[in-house]
């Protein structure tokens, strides 16, 4: 048995059908290039017979200089009412101009009789004719056994017959599909072994969905049972609850099962690939995503952080750098000095374990988190806190006051927000500015920048990426504390700051000031 597995990516077809996933035409080409660079063997571009965007992708992809991947067109066997030569879907597959064509064939008796409304025998004929014709036209043909595992549970002999007909007609790979995503790993294992025994000379593939939360486990079970081609999507995008997640499967089969999938350098770019595809799809990465999530190697508990500092594999199942991720120490109310020391080192600050300022910084973290602050997702605010506690913070301005007002000018008019800010620069210059904004926080942000940008022109590079508000105790009603988390960015990096108050404007101001001070700290240094 070969120790090499082939990855067949369906992000641009199955993945693009997932809720809220959106790729532009240019995005699709970028995804193809990135998947090729990563070492993916096959990239399914979509269904040219039913999707004009897919047809356009195949046309544009012909001009790409792909080093590792082959494009694959996807469609169905011929329709029952058509001859294979005149079938519109078959013609569209051929027009895509790809070397590889993947067609899906019904392998569940119920799907054949109740959906296609043809006899079981006629379905076998359609499969045979479709495969043979595409091969005669010079194509390599892969066959997706749609609903295979459900079909096997319903009528194992017929499901196997469909796969056997595909192999006899010349299909290069038989892909077993858990189309509804409801099968369990032991079912996948037994069914895949049955196909392997019945059709020993044709390669098997596996295509699973995650409706029962077993997409990754089912894929690994099929590999253990003899499948050599893995179909899935980056970040598990796909219809309903998604497809099997290649960002989990690839490191699992390579690092845990010993199969060769991609090179070590390519594997170390997995986190980057995951985040880039998410950005192109206009989706957020789950922080808790295995291997590639920001929390995949994050340690919050004091004892855990101390153990990881001494011996990383204590609480890390692989070196995070293997997949392009990093160890992250989260400082919180359950942290000890070891967590703070390691987090400070991560931020470029050297602390003495027994120094009073270290103890003071830790006390402040715990006191502030008691008040509702959370520094796990606000590294910039945490760094500023540590520098203030250790006397290495630089003062860039002093606030003397601010005022924010919201006015509704008429029943049919939008509300107008205005903010005034009075502050003093280190050279003694007083600044008193006013600004309007879309809302009170926007007005405050504009007023602050207007007061500071003449002295600190680099602030013009900063923009707010995201603004999140959380009510900490809704039972307190309008007196409840509010936590504001702001994501800021410039051309080089992104950072997060936090503020907490019973007054949402005050909380927002704290987070805004931290965001500005962090930018200035990076560009102008600390004392």
C-alpha positions in Angstrom: 0.0 0.0 0.0 1.3 3.4 -1.0 2.3 5.8 1.8 1.3 8.8 -0.3 -2.1 10.4 -0.2 -3.6 12.7 -2.8 -5.6 15.8 -1.8 -8.5 16.8 -4.0 -9.8 20.2 -2.9 -13.4 21.1 -3.4 -13.4 24.6 -1.8 -14.4 26.4 -5.0 -17.3 24.1 -5.6 -18.7 22.5 -2.4 -17.1 25.1 -0.2 -18.5 28.0 -2.2 -22.0 26.6 -1.6 -21.6 27.1 2.2 -23.7 29.7 4.0 -22.2 33.2 3.7 -19.1 32.0 1.7 -18.5 34.4 -1.2 -15.7 34.3 -3.7 -15.3 36.8 -6.5 -13.8 35.7 -9.9 -10.4 37.1 -8.8 -10.7 35.5 -5.4 -11.2 32.1 -7.1 -8.0 32.5 -9.1 -6.1 33.5 -6.0 -7.4 30.4 -4.2 -6.2 28.2 -7.1 -2.8 29.7 -7.0 -2.5 29.3 -3.2 -3.7 25.7 -3.2 -1.2 24.9 -6.0 1.6 26.5 -4.0 0.6 24.5 -0.9 0.9 21.2 -2.9 -2.7 20.2 -3.5 -2.9 17.6 -6.2 -6.4 18.3 -7.7 -8.5 21.5 -7.5 -12.2 21.1 -8.4 -13.2 24.4 -10.1 -17.0 23.8 -10.1 -19.8 22.6 -12.3 -19.4 24.3 -15.7 -22.7 22.9 -16.9 -24.7 25.0 -14.4 -22.5 27.8 -13.2 -21.2 30.5 -15.5 -18.6 31.6 -12.9 -17.2 28.1 -12.9 -16.9 28.1 -16.7 -15.1 31.4 -16.5 -12.7 30.1 -13.9 -11.7 27.2 -16.1 -11.0 29.5 -18.9 -8.9 31.9 -16.8 -7.1 29.0 -15.1 -5.7 27.8 -18.4 -3.3 30.8 -18.3 -2.0 30.0 -14.8 1.4 28.2 -14.5 0.4 25.6 -11.9 3.3 23.6 -10.5 1.6 20.9 -8.4 -2.2 20.9 -9.1 -4.5 19.9 -11.9 -7.8 21.5 -12.4 -10.9 19.2 -12.4 -14.3 19.9 -13.8 -17.3 18.5 -12.0 -20.7 17.4 -13.2 -23.2 14.5 -13.4 -23.5 11.4 -15.5 -25.6 11.9 -18.6 -29.3 12.7 -18.1 -31.7 9.8 -18.7 -33.5 11.7 -21.5 -30.3 12.4 -23.4 -27.7 10.4 -25.4 -24.2 10.7 -24.0 -23.0 12.5 -27.2 -25.8 15.1 -27.1 -26.0 15.6 -23.3 -25.6 19.2 -22.3 -23.8 18.4 -19.0 -21.3 16.1 -20.7 -20.6 18.8 -23.3 -20.0 21.4 -20.6 -17.6 19.1 -18.8 -15.6 18.7 -22.0 -15.7 22.4 -22.8 -13.9 23.1 -19.5 -10.8 21.7 -21.1 -9.5 20.0 -18.0 -7.5 16.8 -18.1 -9.5 15.5 -15.1 -13.3 15.2 -15.0 -15.2 14.1 -11.9 -18.8 12.9 -12.4 -21.2 11.9 -9.7 -23.3 8.8 -10.0 -26.3 7.8 -7.9 -25.3 4.8 -5.8 -28.4 4.6 -3.5 -31.4 2.7 -4.9 -33.8 5.2 -3.4 -32.0 8.1 -5.0 -32.2 6.3 -8.4 -35.9 5.3 -8.3 -37.3 8.3 -6.4 -35.1 11.2 -7.5 -33.9 10.2 -11.0 -37.1 8.1 -11.5 -35.4 5.5 -13.6 -34.7 1.8 -13.1 -31.7 0.5 -11.2 -30.5 -1.2 -14.4 -30.8 2.0 -16.5 -28.7 3.8 -13.9 -25.9 1.3 -14.3 -26.1 1.8 -18.1 -25.9 5.6 -17.7 -22.8 5.3 -15.5 -21.1 3.0 -17.9 -21.8 5.1 -21.0 -20.8 8.4 -19.3 -17.5 7.1 -18.1 -16.6 5.4 -21.3 -17.5 8.4 -23.5 -15.4 10.9 -21.4 -12.4 8.5 -21.5 -12.8 8.2 -25.3 -12.7 12.0 -25.4 -9.3 11.9 -23.7 -10.3 12.7 -20.2 -9.1 11.1 -16.9 -12.4 10.2 -15.1 -13.1 10.1 -11.4 -16.5 9.0 -10.2 -18.2 10.3 -7.0 -20.5 7.6 -5.6 -23.2 10.1 -4.4 -24.9 8.9 -1.2 -22.7 5.8 -1.3 -22.7 5.1 2.4 -26.4 5.6 2.7 -26.8 3.4 -0.4 -24.6 0.7 1.1 -26.7 0.6 4.3 -29.8 0.4 2.2 -28.6 -2.2 -0.4 -24.9 -3.0 -0.2 -25.0 -5.1 -3.4 -26.4 -2.3 -5.5 -24.1 0.3 -4.1 -21.1 -1.9 -4.9 -22.5 -2.6 -8.4 -22.5 1.1 -9.2 -18.9 1.4 -8.1 -18.0 -1.8 -10.0 -19.6 -0.5 -13.2 -17.6 2.7 -12.9 -14.4 0.8 -12.5 -15.2 -1.6 -15.4 -15.8 1.4 -17.6 -12.4 2.7 -16.8 -12.8 5.2 -13.9 -9.4 6.0 -12.4 -10.7 6.8 -8.9 -13.9 5.8 -7.1 -14.8 8.4 -4.5 -17.1 7.1 -1.7 -19.4 10.0 -0.6 -21.1 10.5 2.7 -23.3 13.0 1.0 -25.7 13.5 4.0 -22.9 13.6 6.5 -24.6 11.3 8.9 -22.5 8.1 9.0 -20.2 7.0 11.8 -16.5 6.1 11.5 -17.1 2.4 12.0 -19.6 2.4 9.2 -17.2 4.3 6.9 -14.5 1.8 7.8 -16.6 -1.3 7.1 -18.1 0.0 3.8 -14.7 1.2 2.5 -13.1 -2.2 3.2 -16.0 -3.9 1.4 -15.3 -1.8 -1.7 -11.6 -2.4 -1.4 -12.2 -6.2 -1.3 -14.7 -6.1 -4.2 -12.7 -3.8 -6.5 -9.0 -4.2 -5.5 -7.4 -2.7 -8.5 -9.0 0.8 -8.6 -8.0 3.6 -6.3 -10.5 4.7 -3.7 -11.3 8.2 -2.5 -13.4 9.6 0.3 -15.7 12.6 0.4 -17.5 13.4 3.7 -19.7 16.0 5.2 -19.8 17.2 8.8 -23.5 17.0 9.6 -22.9 14.6 12.5 -19.6 16.2 13.5 -17.6 13.3 12.1 -16.3 14.7 8.8 -12.6 14.5 9.8 -12.9 11.3 11.7 -14.8 9.6 8.9 -12.1 10.7 6.4 -9.4 9.2 8.6 -11.4 6.0 9.0 -11.6 5.7 5.2 -7.8 6.3 4.8 -7.2 3.6 7.4 -9.4 1.3 5.4 -7.6 2.0 2.1 -8.7 5.3 0.6 -5.8 7.1 -1.1 -7.6 10.3 -2.3 -9.0 12.7 0.2 -11.7 15.3 -0.8 -12.4 18.2 1.4 -12.4 22.0 1.8 -10.1 24.6 3.4 -11.6 25.5 6.8 -14.4 22.9 6.3 -16.6 25.3 4.2 -19.6 23.7 2.6 -23.3 23.3 2.6 -25.2 22.9 5.9 -22.5 22.2 8.5 -19.7 21.9 6.0 -17.4 19.5 4.4 -14.5 17.6 5.9 -11.9 20.2 7.0 -8.6 19.8 5.1 -6.9 22.1 7.6 -7.4 19.4 10.2 -7.2 16.3 8.0 -3.9 17.1 6.3 -1.8 17.5 9.5 -3.7 14.6 11.1 -2.8 12.1 8.3 0.7 13.4 7.9 1.7 14.0 11.5 -0.4 11.4 13.3 -0.8 8.6 10.7 2.6 8.9 8.9 1.3 9.5 5.3 3.1 11.8 2.9 0.8 14.6 1.7 2.8 17.8 1.3 6.3 18.9 2.0 7.3 20.2 5.4 7.8 23.7 4.1 4.3 23.6 2.6 2.8 22.2 5.8 4.3 25.1 7.8 2.3 27.5 5.6 -1.0 25.8 6.6 -2.1 28.5 9.1 -1.4 31.2 6.5 -3.4 29.3 3.8 -6.3 28.8 6.2 -6.5 32.5 7.1 -6.0 33.7 3.6 -8.8 31.6 2.2 -11.0 32.8 5.0 -10.2 36.4 4.2 -11.0 35.8 0.5 -14.3 34.0 1.4 -15.2 36.9 3.7 -15.4 34.5 6.7 -13.9 34.6 10.2 -11.6 31.7 11.4 -12.9 30.0 14.5 -10.4 30.9 17.3 -10.7 27.3 18.5 -10.1 25.7 15.1 -7.6 22.8 15.5 -4.0 23.5 14.3 -4.8 26.9 12.6 -7.0 28.8 15.1 -5.6 31.6 17.3 -6.4 29.5 20.4 -5.0 26.2 19.1 -1.9 26.6 21.1 -3.1 29.2 23.7 -2.5 28.5 27.4 -4.5 30.4 30.0 -4.1 28.4 33.3 -1.1 29.4 35.3 0.1 25.8 35.8 -0.3 25.0 32.1 1.6 28.1 31.1 4.4 27.3 33.5 4.6 23.7 32.3 4.7 24.8 28.6 7.5 27.3 29.4 9.6 24.5 30.8 8.5 21.6 28.5 6.3 22.6 25.6 4.9 19.2 24.8 3.3 19.2 28.3 0.2 20.8 26.7 1.0 21.0 23.0 0.5 17.9 20.9 2.7 19.2 18.2 5.2 22.1 17.8 2.9 24.8 16.6 5.5 26.0 14.1 5.0 22.8 12.2 1.7 24.2 10.9 2.8 27.8 10.9 1.1 28.7 14.2 2.6 29.9 17.5 2.4 29.3 21.2 0.3 32.0 22.9 0.1 32.7 26.6 -3.1 34.2 27.8 -2.9 36.3 30.9 -6.0 36.3 33.0 -7.4 36.0 36.5 -6.3 32.3 36.6 -2.8 33.1 35.6 0.3 33.1 37.8 3.6 34.9 37.5 4.9 32.3 35.0 2.1 33.2 32.6 2.9 36.9 33.0 6.6 36.4 32.5 6.2 34.3 29.4 3.6 36.7 28.0 5.8 39.7 28.7 8.7 37.9 26.9 6.3 37.3 24.0 5.7 41.0 23.9 9.4 41.9 24.1 9.4 42.9 27.7 11.9 41.4 30.2 10.5 41.0 33.7 12.2 39.9 36.9 10.1 37.1 38.4 10.6 38.4 42.0 10.5 42.1 41.3 7.8 44.1 42.9 6.7 45.6 39.6 6.0 42.1 38.3 3.8 41.3 41.3 2.1 44.7 40.8 1.4 44.0 37.1 -0.1 40.7 38.0 -2.2 42.2 40.7 -3.5 44.8 38.3 -4.4 42.2 35.7 -6.4 40.2 38.3 -8.1 43.3 39.7 -9.1 44.6 36.3 -10.4 41.3 35.2 -12.6 41.2 38.3 -14.0 44.5 37.0 -14.8 42.9 33.6 -11.6 43.5 31.6 -10.4 40.6 29.5 -6.9 40.7 28.2 -6.9 37.3 26.4 -8.0 39.0 23.2 -6.4 42.4 23.9 -2.6 42.0 23.7 -2.0 45.7 23.0 -3.8 46.8 26.2 -2.0 44.2 28.1 1.4 45.4 26.9 0.5 49.0 27.9 -0.6 47.8 31.3 2.7 45.9 31.9 4.7 49.0 30.8 2.7 51.3 33.1 3.2 48.9 36.0 7.0 48.6 35.4 7.7 52.3 34.6 8.6 51.7 31.0 5.5 53.5 29.6 5.9 56.7 27.6 3.3 59.4 27.9 2.3 60.7 24.5 -0.5 63.0 25.6 -2.6 63.9 28.7 -6.4 64.1 28.4 -8.0 67.1 30.2 -11.5 66.3 29.1 -13.9 65.2 26.4 -17.6 65.8 25.7 -19.9 63.7 23.4 -23.4 64.7 22.3 -26.0 63.1 20.2 -28.8 65.2 18.7 -31.9 64.3 16.8 -32.8 67.3 14.6 -36.3 66.2 13.6 -38.6 63.2 13.4 -37.5 62.2 9.9 -33.8 63.1 10.4 -30.9 60.9 11.4 -29.3 61.6 14.7 -26.0 63.7 14.6 -23.1 63.0 16.9 -20.4 65.5 17.9 -17.4 65.1 20.2 -15.0 67.7 21.6 -11.6 66.7 23.1 -9.1 68.8 25.1 -5.7 67.4 25.7 -2.0 68.4 26.2 1.0 67.2 24.3 4.4 66.5 26.1 5.8 69.9 24.9 3.0 71.7 26.8 0.9 72.4 23.7 -2.9 72.4 24.4 -5.2 71.0 21.8 -8.9 71.6 21.8 -10.8 70.0 18.8 -14.3 69.1 17.8 -15.6 66.6 15.2 -18.8 65.1 14.0 -19.2 61.4 13.3 -21.6 58.7 12.2 -22.2 57.9 15.9 -20.8 59.0 19.2 -17.8 56.6 19.2 -16.9 57.6 15.6 -17.1 61.3 16.5 -14.8 60.7 19.5 -12.4 58.8 17.4 -12.3 61.5 14.7 -11.8 64.3 17.4 -8.9 62.4 19.0 -7.1 61.9 15.7 -7.7 65.5 14.7 -6.1 66.6 18.0 -3.1 64.3 17.6 -2.3 63.9 13.9 -0.3 67.1 13.5 2.1 65.9 16.2 1.9 62.3 15.3 1.2 62.0 11.5 1.6 58.2 11.6 -1.8 58.0 13.2 -3.3 58.7 9.7 -2.2 55.1 8.8 -4.4 53.6 11.5 -8.0 52.4 10.8 -10.5 50.6 12.9 -11.1 47.1 11.7 -13.8 46.0 14.2 -15.7 47.3 17.2 -17.3 44.8 19.6 -19.6 45.6 22.6 -20.5 43.1 25.3 -22.9 43.7 28.2 -21.3 42.0 31.2 -24.3 41.7 33.4 -27.6 42.2 31.7 -29.4 41.8 35.0 -28.1 45.2 36.0 -30.2 46.7 33.1 -29.0 50.2 32.1 -26.4 50.3 34.9 -24.7 47.2 33.5 -21.0 47.4 32.7 -20.0 47.3 29.1 -16.8 45.8 27.6 -15.6 47.3 24.3 -13.0 45.5 22.2 -11.5 47.4 19.3 -9.5 45.9 16.5 -7.1 48.4 14.9 -4.7 48.0 11.9 -2.2 49.7 9.8 -0.3 48.5 6.7 1.9 46.2 8.8 -0.1 44.6 11.6 -3.3 44.3 13.6 -3.8 44.9 17.3 -6.6 44.7 19.9 -7.5 47.0 22.8 -10.1 46.8 25.5 -12.1 49.2 27.8 -14.7 48.6 30.5 -17.2 51.0 32.1 -20.8 51.4 33.0 -20.7 54.2 30.3 -20.2 52.8 26.8 -18.6 56.0 25.7 -16.0 55.8 28.5 -15.3 52.2 27.7 -14.9 53.1 24.0 -12.6 56.0 24.9 -10.3 53.7 26.9 -10.0 51.3 24.1 -9.5 54.1 21.5 -6.7 55.7 23.6 -5.0 52.4 24.1 -5.1 51.8 20.3 -3.5 55.1 19.6 -0.9 54.8 22.3 0.0 51.3 21.1 0.6 52.6 17.6 2.8 55.4 18.9 4.7 53.0 21.1 5.5 50.9 18.0 6.6 53.8 15.9 8.3 56.0 18.6 9.4 53.6 21.2 9.1 53.5 24.9 11.1 55.2 27.6 
